[in-house]
Amino acid sequence: MTNAAAPDAFLRPYPADLPTPYVEIDQERLMRNLRGMQERANAAGVALRPHIKTHKSLMIAHRQLELGAIGVTASKPEEALVFVEGGVRSVTLAYPIVKPEAIGRLVRSAKIHGTELLLIAAHDAGVDAIGAAAEAHGVKLGVFLKVDVGLGRVGIKPQDPAAVSLARRIEQHPSLAFAGLLSHAGHSHGSRNLEELSDIARAEALALGELAERLRRSGLEVPRLSVGATPTCLGAPIPQGVTEIRPGNYAFLDRTALRLGISSLDDTALSVVATVVAHNDRHFIVDAGSKTLTSDLGAHGSGGSGFGIAVSVGELQPQTWEVERLSEEHGFVRFLDDPPALGSRVRIFPNHACAVVAQFDSVSLRQSDGRTRALRIDARGRQT
């Protein structure tokens, strides 16, 4: 049994009698999480533009907009297209573009629907590609300068002298508008404590603020400073100077958020329901393997041990175990005393909710009255 938390913290209603494995979303916890982040944004005086890669759901996106979000953020052009065509009025595509044809369908659809479309660039090739797509469709597109604040993935370094000339290149392009600075402190998922997490959030805001000041001194307007990662937005004060936040995982939360100390088990809205199908001397085997839970150790590979926490269901004092290893269709759950009976069900809280949702065409939404209904994952499989 894992000692990750008090057993009663894992209590949930008995799962629906559906074929396993399936993903369950607790609607009450989901809505509480959505309201909580919107309230944090409102209190800090910043705009909320949530990242929809976590849920990929039009229904959830529209709940976020109703609560006050100004738009959404997407990962890939085809993913963004789902939300443009689904009625979202402002969409940021936070992914590097190097060829104009990669966004042709998206730009055309945004023009038809009257959607504000914002993109990112971190080099001349990106500016040229986005500019060519905008010219081809007769539109003007907003482009953020993407800044690398420590993750080391995509972005220009904030101290790079080329940042000013690149921002000016965007601003001077006849089919583009400079939207501001955008960053993602994804390395915050590896924080060892809340103090380190807060340091990352402050450093991110400071880096953007100093670069923004350099740009302003050169004569450029900087409309937005956009930051985004659930750990920094939820686990640290939102720094002054930031104008927009783009968290995503906060909608569901997961074992990574628990490890970081930015949420409690009671906040975790997503779980996987699985059936015990076999036993051996050290493990009981469930029907949720890597094709369900994924082999993800947490966002950016930042997790600890195991692949999730398995919890017995239908007990006032539930037992908890760690999912120790995975094969494609099987999860190996280590036990010390007696394993759960064959055919019984367990509820698994995974490492990374975003990766799990991406495996399913639909999930089970448990409503506040206890009933469940299927929730379509509208942007599932939109990888290009």
C-alpha positions in Angstrom: 0.0 0.0 0.0 1.3 3.4 -0.9 1.5 6.0 1.9 1.0 8.9 -0.6 -2.1 10.2 1.3 -4.7 9.2 3.9 -6.8 6.5 2.4 -10.1 8.3 2.9 -8.8 11.1 0.7 -9.3 8.8 -2.2 -13.0 8.2 -1.6 -15.2 8.6 -4.7 -18.6 7.4 -5.7 -18.8 3.8 -6.9 -17.8 3.8 -10.6 -20.4 3.4 -13.4 -21.0 -0.1 -14.7 -19.2 0.6 -18.0 -16.7 -1.6 -19.9 -13.2 -1.0 -18.6 -10.8 0.7 -18.8 -12.5 4.1 -19.0 -11.7 7.6 -18.0 -14.0 9.3 -15.5 -14.3 13.1 -15.0 -15.9 14.3 -11.8 -18.0 17.3 -13.0 -18.3 18.9 -9.6 -14.5 18.9 -9.1 -13.9 19.9 -12.7 -16.1 23.0 -12.3 -14.6 23.9 -9.0 -11.1 23.8 -10.6 -12.3 25.9 -13.5 -13.9 28.5 -11.2 -10.8 28.5 -8.9 -8.4 29.4 -11.7 -10.7 32.1 -13.1 -11.0 33.6 -9.6 -7.2 33.6 -9.3 -6.9 35.4 -12.6 -9.5 37.9 -11.7 -7.9 38.6 -8.4 -4.5 39.2 -10.1 -6.1 41.4 -12.8 -4.9 39.2 -15.6 -6.7 37.5 -18.5 -7.1 33.7 -18.6 -6.6 31.9 -21.8 -6.6 28.2 -20.8 -4.7 25.6 -22.8 -7.2 23.1 -24.1 -4.6 20.3 -24.8 -5.6 18.9 -21.4 -9.3 18.3 -22.1 -9.6 18.7 -25.9 -13.3 19.3 -25.3 -15.6 21.9 -26.8 -18.0 21.6 -23.9 -15.3 22.2 -21.3 -13.8 25.1 -23.3 -17.2 26.8 -23.5 -17.6 26.4 -19.7 -14.2 28.1 -19.3 -15.3 31.0 -21.6 -18.6 31.4 -19.7 -16.7 31.7 -16.5 -14.6 34.6 -18.0 -11.7 33.2 -20.1 -10.9 35.5 -23.0 -10.1 32.6 -25.4 -8.2 29.4 -25.5 -4.7 28.1 -26.3 -4.0 25.1 -28.5 -1.0 22.9 -29.3 -1.4 22.0 -33.0 -3.1 23.7 -36.0 -5.7 20.9 -36.4 -6.4 21.0 -32.7 -6.9 24.8 -32.9 -9.2 24.3 -35.9 -11.6 22.3 -33.8 -12.1 25.2 -31.5 -12.3 27.8 -34.2 -15.0 25.8 -35.9 -16.6 25.2 -32.5 -17.3 28.8 -31.9 -14.4 30.0 -29.8 -13.7 33.7 -30.8 -10.0 34.0 -29.9 -7.5 31.2 -30.3 -3.7 31.2 -29.7 -1.7 28.5 -31.4 1.3 28.1 -29.1 3.4 26.0 -31.5 6.2 26.9 -33.8 5.3 27.2 -37.5 8.0 26.8 -40.1 5.9 26.2 -43.3 2.9 28.3 -44.3 0.9 25.3 -45.5 0.9 23.9 -41.9 -1.7 26.6 -41.0 -3.5 27.1 -44.3 -6.7 25.3 -43.2 -6.6 27.0 -39.8 -6.1 30.5 -41.2 -8.8 30.1 -43.8 -11.3 28.8 -41.2 -10.4 31.7 -38.8 -11.2 34.1 -41.6 -14.5 32.5 -42.3 -15.6 32.4 -38.7 -14.2 35.9 -37.8 -11.9 34.3 -35.1 -8.9 36.2 -33.7 -6.0 33.9 -34.4 -2.7 34.4 -32.6 0.5 32.5 -33.2 4.1 32.4 -32.0 7.5 32.8 -33.7 11.1 32.5 -32.4 13.1 32.9 -35.6 12.9 34.5 -39.0 11.7 31.3 -40.6 8.6 31.3 -38.4 7.8 35.0 -39.1 8.2 34.4 -42.8 6.0 31.2 -42.8 3.2 32.9 -40.8 3.4 36.0 -42.9 3.1 34.0 -46.1 0.0 32.2 -44.8 -1.6 35.5 -43.8 -0.9 37.1 -47.2 -2.2 34.0 -49.0 -5.6 34.4 -47.2 -5.8 38.1 -47.1 -5.8 38.4 -43.3 -3.7 40.0 -40.6 -2.4 37.7 -37.9 -1.2 38.4 -34.4 2.2 36.9 -33.6 3.9 36.6 -30.2 7.6 36.5 -29.8 8.2 33.1 -28.1 10.7 33.4 -25.2 12.6 30.5 -23.7 12.6 31.1 -19.9 14.3 27.9 -18.9 12.6 24.9 -20.4 15.0 24.8 -23.4 12.5 23.7 -25.9 11.3 26.6 -28.2 12.0 30.3 -27.9 14.5 33.0 -28.2 16.6 33.6 -25.0 15.4 36.8 -23.3 18.9 38.3 -23.3 19.5 37.6 -27.0 20.1 40.9 -28.9 18.2 39.4 -31.9 15.0 39.5 -29.9 14.5 43.2 -30.7 15.1 42.8 -34.4 12.8 39.8 -34.5 10.0 41.6 -32.8 10.5 44.5 -35.2 10.4 42.1 -38.1 7.0 40.9 -36.9 5.7 44.5 -36.3 6.9 45.7 -39.7 5.3 42.8 -41.7 2.3 44.2 -43.6 0.2 41.0 -42.8 1.3 40.6 -39.1 0.8 42.4 -35.9 3.1 42.1 -32.9 1.1 40.5 -30.1 3.6 40.7 -27.3 5.8 38.2 -25.5 4.8 34.6 -24.7 6.6 32.0 -22.5 6.0 28.5 -21.0 7.9 27.7 -17.8 7.4 23.9 -18.3 10.5 23.2 -16.2 8.4 24.2 -13.2 6.9 20.7 -13.3 10.3 19.5 -11.9 10.2 21.8 -8.9 11.3 20.2 -5.7 9.2 22.5 -3.4 6.8 25.4 -3.6 9.7 27.9 -2.9 11.5 26.7 -6.0 8.3 26.9 -8.0 7.7 30.5 -6.9 11.3 31.4 -7.8 10.6 30.0 -11.4 7.4 32.1 -11.7 9.2 35.2 -10.6 12.1 34.6 -12.8 9.8 34.1 -15.8 8.0 37.3 -15.2 11.2 39.2 -14.6 12.7 37.9 -17.9 9.7 38.9 -19.9 9.4 42.3 -18.1 13.1 43.1 -18.8 12.8 42.1 -22.5 9.5 44.1 -22.8 11.3 47.1 -21.5 14.1 46.7 -24.1 11.5 46.5 -26.8 9.7 49.6 -25.6 12.9 51.5 -25.5 13.5 50.6 -29.1 10.1 52.1 -30.0 7.9 48.9 -30.0 4.6 48.5 -28.2 4.3 45.3 -26.2 0.6 44.6 -25.9 0.8 41.4 -23.8 3.0 39.4 -21.5 1.6 35.9 -21.6 2.8 33.1 -19.3 1.5 29.6 -18.9 2.0 26.5 -16.8 -0.4 25.1 -14.2 2.4 24.8 -11.5 3.3 28.5 -11.7 -0.2 29.7 -12.1 -1.7 27.6 -9.3 1.3 27.1 -6.9 2.7 30.6 -6.8 1.4 34.2 -6.8 0.8 35.6 -10.3 3.6 38.1 -10.7 3.0 41.8 -11.4 3.5 42.8 -15.0 2.0 39.6 -16.4 -1.2 40.3 -18.4 -2.3 36.8 -19.4 -2.0 33.3 -18.1 -2.4 30.0 -20.1 -2.6 27.0 -17.7 -4.2 23.8 -18.9 -3.8 20.9 -16.5 -5.6 22.8 -13.7 -8.9 21.6 -15.1 -8.3 18.0 -14.1 -5.1 17.9 -12.1 -3.2 14.6 -11.5 -0.5 12.9 -9.6 2.1 15.4 -10.8 0.1 18.2 -9.2 -0.1 16.2 -6.0 3.7 15.7 -6.0 4.3 19.4 -6.5 2.0 20.2 -3.6 -0.2 22.6 -5.7 -3.4 20.6 -5.2 -5.0 18.1 -3.0 -6.5 14.7 -3.8 -9.9 16.3 -3.4 -9.1 18.6 -6.3 -8.3 15.7 -8.7 -11.1 15.5 -11.2 -9.8 12.7 -13.5 -9.3 9.1 -12.8 -9.2 5.8 -14.7 -11.5 2.9 -13.8 -9.9 -0.5 -14.4 -10.7 -4.2 -13.7 -8.5 -6.7 -11.9 -7.9 -9.5 -14.4 -5.0 -11.6 -12.9 -2.7 -12.1 -9.9 0.8 -13.2 -9.5 3.1 -13.4 -6.4 3.8 -9.7 -6.2 1.3 -7.9 -8.5 -2.3 -7.9 -9.3 -2.9 -7.1 -13.0 -5.4 -4.6 -14.3 -6.7 -4.0 -17.8 -5.2 -0.5 -18.0 -1.8 -0.5 -19.5 0.4 2.0 -21.4 -2.3 2.5 -24.0 -4.5 3.9 -21.3 -2.3 5.3 -18.6 0.6 6.1 -21.0 4.2 5.6 -19.9 4.4 9.3 -18.9 6.1 10.0 -15.6 4.6 13.5 -15.6 4.7 16.6 -17.8 8.2 16.9 -19.3 9.2 13.6 -17.7 9.2 15.2 -14.3 7.4 12.6 -12.2 8.5 10.3 -9.5 8.1 6.5 -9.3 5.3 4.5 -10.9 2.5 5.2 -13.2 -0.3 6.1 -10.9 -2.1 5.4 -7.6 -4.6 2.5 -7.7 -7.4 2.7 -5.1 -10.0 0.0 -4.1 -13.6 1.0 -4.6 -16.7 0.3 -2.6 -14.9 0.4 0.8 -15.2 3.0 3.6 -11.4 2.7 4.1 -10.0 2.2 0.6 -6.7 0.5 0.1 -4.1 2.2 -2.1 -1.3 0.8 -4.2 1.2 2.0 -6.8 1.0 1.1 -10.4 4.6 -0.2 -10.6 5.0 -1.0 -14.3 3.0 -1.3 -17.6 2.8 -3.3 -20.7 0.5 -2.2 -23.5 -2.8 -3.6 -22.2 -1.8 -4.5 -18.6 -0.9 -2.6 -15.5 1.2 -4.3 -12.8 0.1 -3.1 -9.3 2.3 -4.1 -6.4 0.6 -5.5 -3.3 1.9 -6.5 0.1 -0.9 -8.5 1.8 -4.0 -9.7 -0.1 -4.8 -8.5 -3.6 -8.3 -7.4 -4.6 -10.5 -10.1 -6.0 -10.5 -11.0 -9.7 -13.2 -9.0 -11.4 -13.2 -6.2 -8.8 -12.6 -2.7 -9.9 -10.0 -0.1 -8.9 -9.7 3.6 -9.6 -6.4 4.9 -10.8 -5.2 8.5 -10.4 -2.6 8.8 -13.2 0.6 10.8 -13.4 -0.4 13.0 -16.3 -4.0 13.7 -17.1 -3.4 15.4 -20.4 -1.7 12.4 -21.9 -4.4 10.0 -20.7 -7.3 12.0 -22.2 -5.4 12.0 -25.5 -5.9 8.2 -25.7 -9.7 8.3 -25.7 -12.5 9.3 -28.1 -14.8 9.9 -25.2 -14.8 9.9 -21.4 -17.4 9.4 -18.7 -18.6 12.6 -17.1 -20.0 12.0 -13.6 -22.5 14.7 -13.0 -23.4 16.2 -9.6 -26.6 14.0 -9.3 -24.5 10.8 -9.7 -25.5 10.0 -13.2 -22.9 9.7 -16.0 -22.9 10.6 -19.6 -20.3 10.3 -22.4 -18.3 13.4 -23.1 -16.7 13.5 -26.5 -13.0 14.4 -26.8 -13.5 16.6 -29.8 -9.9 17.3 -30.7 -8.6 13.8 -30.0 -6.1 12.7 -32.7 -5.6 16.2 -34.1 -1.8 15.8 -34.2 -0.9 17.9 -37.2 
